[in-house]
């Protein structure tokens, strides 16, 4: 969503109170971007971050496959690659968590504003229709958010196991260390597969929610 990013950059220049959410929303509205647009953009950011995380965890998984099949060569090179994969996976996971927080912040503000505006209606039929739409949007949002948090909750245990393996190898770069890791690998394989599956579900939920907001 490049156009929104460009407009957002312009809005930041208009803000008189740096870090103030109210000033931020006001600046964005002046250039035609409301909370709904911001929410769509932030959900897209989470979705994209989850896709990046999938790739990073998959890369780490493949590196462990290579390691457990290791039959000669420089173990230090393999360790360095695995450590890089771990650090990249950790950074990607942190971005996902940060962006989920940003989604929750703007969603709460949007729903509060929507709720308050219901009291401004004089037409009861239109008010009921808007309230029904609000409740449906909240329901879909909460369903998406649960999927995001479910995938997020599985990242920390996987990262902890990856870190254990990386630390063990750091001081034990030999065939015996590789053999020891093989015993841990089956569980890690299952954990990573479950994480990637949950991320795929969250990505699908995000796409469905985005489509709903764009209707």
C-alpha positions as CSV (number, residue, x, y, z in Angstrom):
1,X,0.0,0.0,0.0
2,X,2.6,2.5,-1.2
3,X,0.2,5.4,-1.6
4,X,-0.9,5.2,2.0
5,X,2.7,5.0,3.2
6,X,3.5,8.2,1.2
7,X,0.5,10.0,2.6
8,X,1.4,8.8,6.1
9,X,4.9,10.3,5.7
10,X,3.3,13.6,4.7
11,X,0.9,13.4,7.7
12,X,3.9,13.1,10.0
13,X,5.1,16.4,8.8
14,X,1.8,18.0,9.7
15,X,1.8,16.7,13.3
16,X,2.5,19.4,15.9
17,X,2.7,16.9,18.8
18,X,5.1,14.1,18.1
19,X,3.9,10.8,19.5
20,X,0.4,12.0,20.2
21,X,-2.2,9.5,18.7
22,X,-4.9,12.2,18.5
23,X,-2.6,14.5,16.6
24,X,-1.6,11.7,14.3
25,X,-5.2,10.8,13.5
26,X,-6.0,14.4,12.9
27,X,-3.1,14.9,10.6
28,X,-4.0,11.7,8.6
29,X,-7.7,12.8,8.3
30,X,-6.5,16.1,6.8
31,X,-5.1,14.2,3.9
32,X,-8.0,11.9,3.5
33,X,-6.9,8.9,5.5
34,X,-9.3,7.8,8.3
35,X,-8.8,5.1,11.0
36,X,-10.3,2.4,8.8
37,X,-7.6,3.0,6.2
38,X,-4.9,3.0,8.9
39,X,-6.3,-0.3,10.3
40,X,-6.2,-1.9,6.8
41,X,-2.6,-0.7,6.4
42,X,-1.5,-2.1,9.8
43,X,-3.2,-5.5,9.2
44,X,-1.4,-5.7,5.9
45,X,1.8,-5.0,7.8
46,X,1.2,-7.8,10.2
47,X,0.3,-10.2,7.3
48,X,3.5,-9.3,5.5
49,X,5.6,-9.7,8.6
50,X,4.1,-13.1,9.2
51,X,4.9,-14.1,5.7
52,X,8.5,-12.9,6.3
53,X,8.6,-14.9,9.6
54,X,7.4,-18.0,7.8
55,X,10.3,-17.8,5.4
56,X,12.8,-17.2,8.2
57,X,11.7,-20.1,10.3
58,X,11.5,-22.3,7.3
59,X,15.1,-21.3,6.4
60,X,16.2,-22.2,10.0
61,X,14.4,-25.5,9.7
62,X,16.2,-26.3,6.4
63,X,19.5,-25.4,7.9
64,X,18.9,-27.9,10.8
65,X,18.1,-30.5,8.2
66,X,21.4,-29.8,6.5
67,X,23.1,-29.9,9.9
68,X,21.6,-33.3,10.9
69,X,22.6,-34.7,7.5
70,X,26.1,-33.3,7.9
71,X,28.7,-35.8,6.7
72,X,31.8,-33.8,6.4
73,X,33.1,-30.2,5.9
74,X,33.4,-27.1,8.0
75,X,31.0,-27.3,10.9
76,X,31.8,-23.7,11.8
77,X,30.3,-22.5,8.5
78,X,27.2,-24.4,9.2
79,X,27.0,-23.0,12.7
80,X,27.4,-19.4,11.4
81,X,24.6,-19.9,8.9
82,X,22.3,-21.4,11.6
83,X,23.1,-18.6,14.0
84,X,22.2,-16.1,11.2
85,X,18.9,-17.9,10.6
86,X,18.2,-17.8,14.3
87,X,18.9,-14.0,14.6
88,X,16.8,-13.3,11.5
89,X,13.9,-15.4,12.9
90,X,14.1,-13.6,16.2
91,X,14.0,-10.2,14.5
92,X,11.1,-11.2,12.3
93,X,9.2,-12.5,15.3
94,X,9.7,-9.2,17.1
95,X,8.4,-7.3,14.1
96,X,5.2,-9.4,14.1
97,X,4.6,-8.8,17.8
98,X,5.1,-5.0,17.4
99,X,2.8,-4.8,14.5
100,X,0.1,-6.8,16.2
101,X,0.2,-4.2,19.0
102,X,-0.2,-1.4,16.5
103,X,-3.2,-3.2,15.0
104,X,-4.8,-3.5,18.4
105,X,-4.2,0.2,19.2
106,X,-5.9,1.6,16.0
107,X,-8.7,-1.0,16.1
108,X,-9.6,0.0,19.6
109,X,-9.7,3.7,18.6
110,X,-11.8,2.9,15.5
111,X,-14.3,0.9,17.3
112,X,-14.6,3.5,20.1
113,X,-15.2,6.2,17.6
114,X,-17.8,4.1,15.7
115,X,-19.6,3.3,19.0
116,X,-19.7,7.0,19.9
117,X,-21.1,8.0,16.5
118,X,-24.0,5.6,16.9
119,X,-25.5,8.1,19.3
120,X,-25.5,10.8,16.6
121,X,-28.1,9.1,14.4
122,X,-31.6,10.4,14.3
123,X,-32.7,7.6,11.8
124,X,-33.3,4.5,13.9
125,X,-33.0,2.2,10.8
126,X,-29.7,3.5,9.8
127,X,-28.4,3.4,13.4
128,X,-29.4,-0.3,13.6
129,X,-27.7,-1.1,10.3
130,X,-24.5,0.7,11.4
131,X,-24.5,-1.0,14.8
132,X,-24.9,-4.4,13.1
133,X,-22.0,-3.7,10.8
134,X,-19.9,-2.6,13.8
135,X,-20.7,-5.8,15.7
136,X,-19.9,-7.9,12.7
137,X,-16.6,-6.1,12.1
138,X,-15.7,-6.5,15.7
139,X,-16.4,-10.3,15.5
140,X,-14.3,-10.7,12.5
141,X,-11.5,-8.6,13.9
142,X,-11.5,-10.6,17.2
143,X,-11.4,-13.9,15.2
144,X,-8.4,-12.6,13.2
145,X,-6.7,-11.3,16.3
146,X,-7.0,-14.7,18.0
147,X,-5.3,-16.3,15.0
148,X,-2.5,-13.7,15.1
149,X,-1.9,-14.3,18.8
150,X,-2.1,-18.0,18.5
151,X,0.7,-18.0,15.9
152,X,2.6,-15.4,17.9
153,X,2.5,-17.5,21.0
154,X,4.3,-20.4,19.2
155,X,7.2,-18.2,18.1
156,X,8.8,-17.9,21.5
157,X,9.1,-21.7,22.2
158,X,10.5,-22.3,18.7
159,X,13.0,-19.5,19.1
160,X,14.0,-20.9,22.6
161,X,14.7,-24.3,21.1
162,X,16.6,-22.8,18.2
163,X,18.6,-20.8,20.6
164,X,19.4,-23.9,22.7
165,X,20.7,-25.7,19.6
166,X,22.8,-22.7,18.5
167,X,24.3,-22.2,21.9
168,X,25.1,-25.9,22.2
169,X,26.8,-25.9,18.8
170,X,28.7,-22.7,19.6
171,X,30.9,-24.5,22.1
172,X,30.7,-28.1,20.7
173,X,31.5,-27.9,17.0
174,X,32.0,-31.6,16.4
175,X,30.2,-34.7,15.1
176,X,29.1,-35.7,18.6
177,X,27.3,-32.4,19.1
178,X,25.5,-32.8,15.8
179,X,24.4,-36.3,16.8
180,X,23.1,-34.9,20.1
181,X,21.0,-32.3,18.3
182,X,19.3,-35.0,16.2
183,X,17.5,-36.1,19.3
184,X,15.9,-32.7,19.7
185,X,15.2,-32.2,16.0
186,X,12.0,-34.3,15.7
187,X,10.2,-32.1,18.3
188,X,11.5,-28.9,16.7
189,X,10.3,-30.1,13.3
190,X,6.8,-30.6,14.7
191,X,6.9,-27.2,16.5
192,X,8.0,-25.3,13.4
193,X,5.5,-27.0,11.2
194,X,2.7,-26.1,13.7
195,X,4.0,-22.5,13.8
196,X,4.0,-22.2,10.0
197,X,0.5,-23.7,9.8
198,X,-0.9,-21.2,12.4
199,X,0.8,-18.3,10.5
200,X,-0.9,-19.4,7.3
201,X,-4.2,-19.4,9.1
202,X,-3.6,-16.0,10.5
203,X,-2.6,-14.7,7.1
204,X,-5.8,-16.0,5.6
205,X,-7.8,-14.4,8.4
206,X,-6.1,-11.1,7.7
207,X,-6.9,-11.2,4.0
208,X,-10.5,-11.9,4.8
209,X,-10.7,-9.0,7.3
210,X,-9.0,-6.6,4.9
211,X,-11.5,-7.6,2.2
212,X,-14.4,-6.9,4.7
213,X,-13.1,-3.4,5.5
214,X,-12.7,-2.6,1.9
215,X,-16.3,-3.4,1.0
